[in-house]
């Protein structure tokens, strides 16, 4: 009968646990950085979209004023 007494332990030793916690912390930090970057990018797109809509509104208002002026000129002539 051959009994192997050098089986690896299933419970982690202190250095392995420390490495595992360090890796986990690094993963959480990386995930937080990616989430922050995604939030900032989304916010930038939303803000630029609002400015584009505001600019479009000004252009539309100017076009309406030009149409009004043209109608007034046509009525007076």
C-alpha positions as CSV (number, residue, x, y, z in Angstrom):
1,X,0.0,0.0,0.0
2,X,1.4,3.4,-1.0
3,X,0.2,6.3,1.1
4,X,1.2,9.7,0.0
5,X,1.6,12.0,3.1
6,X,2.7,15.0,1.0
7,X,-0.8,16.0,-0.2
8,X,-1.3,19.7,-0.6
9,X,-3.5,21.3,2.0
10,X,-6.9,22.6,0.8
11,X,-6.9,25.5,3.2
12,X,-4.7,28.4,2.0
13,X,-1.7,29.4,3.9
14,X,-1.2,33.0,5.0
15,X,0.9,34.1,2.0
16,X,-1.5,32.7,-0.5
17,X,-4.4,34.4,1.2
18,X,-2.5,37.7,1.2
19,X,-1.8,37.3,-2.5
20,X,-5.4,36.4,-3.2
21,X,-6.6,39.5,-1.3
22,X,-4.1,41.7,-3.2
23,X,-5.3,40.4,-6.5
24,X,-8.9,40.8,-5.5
25,X,-8.2,44.4,-4.4
26,X,-6.5,45.1,-7.7
27,X,-9.4,43.7,-9.7
28,X,-11.9,45.8,-7.7
29,X,-9.8,48.9,-8.3
30,X,-9.5,48.2,-12.0
31,X,-13.3,47.6,-12.2
32,X,-13.9,50.9,-10.4
33,X,-11.6,52.7,-12.8
34,X,-13.4,51.3,-15.8
35,X,-16.9,52.1,-14.3
36,X,-15.7,55.7,-13.6
37,X,-14.4,56.1,-17.1
38,X,-17.6,54.8,-18.6
39,X,-19.7,57.2,-16.4
40,X,-17.5,60.2,-17.4
41,X,-17.8,59.3,-21.1
42,X,-21.5,58.9,-20.9
43,X,-21.8,62.2,-19.1
44,X,-19.7,63.9,-21.8
45,X,-21.9,62.5,-24.5
46,X,-25.1,63.7,-22.7
47,X,-23.7,67.2,-22.2
48,X,-22.5,67.5,-25.8
49,X,-25.9,66.3,-26.9
50,X,-27.6,69.0,-24.8
51,X,-25.4,71.7,-26.3
52,X,-26.1,70.4,-29.8
53,X,-29.9,70.5,-29.1
54,X,-29.6,74.0,-27.7
55,X,-27.7,75.1,-30.8
56,X,-30.3,73.5,-33.0
57,X,-33.0,75.4,-31.1
58,X,-31.2,78.7,-31.7
59,X,-30.9,77.9,-35.5
60,X,-34.6,77.0,-35.6
61,X,-35.5,80.2,-33.9
62,X,-33.4,82.2,-36.3
63,X,-35.0,80.5,-39.2
64,X,-38.5,81.3,-37.8
65,X,-37.5,84.9,-37.4
66,X,-36.3,85.1,-41.0
67,X,-39.5,83.5,-42.3
68,X,-41.5,86.1,-40.3
69,X,-39.4,89.0,-41.7
70,X,-39.9,87.6,-45.2
71,X,-43.6,87.3,-44.7
72,X,-43.8,90.9,-43.3
73,X,-41.8,92.2,-46.3
74,X,-44.0,90.4,-48.7
75,X,-47.1,91.7,-47.1
76,X,-45.8,95.3,-47.1
77,X,-44.7,95.2,-50.8
